[in-house]
Amino acid sequence: MTTVTSYTPAELVARRELILAKHGMSLSEFADKASQYALVGDEWQAWEDLESIEFLLTDC
């Protein structure tokens, strides 16, 4: 059985800020590194999470 988790826009924004703070980068810095394939280690997972958050926030 699949579990569905719902988040409020505020929770998504808080999660995004937590990810950015953990990696010490802004969203634009993350995007620049991703476009240059320069992400390393867990930055790739963080970038995927950030992309998902952006998708969900644009759907609000």
C-alpha positions, 0 to 999 in steps of 0.5 A: 500500500502506498503512503501519501504525505501532504505538506503545506506550502510553508512546510515546503519552504522551510524544508527548502531553506533547511536544505540550502542552509545545510549545504551553504548555498543559495538556490541559484548557486545550487542551480549553477552547480547542477547545470555544470554537473559540478554537484558532489555527494549528497548534493545530487539528492539535495538538488532533486529534493529542491527541484521537487519542492519547486514543482510542488510550490508552483502547483500551489 
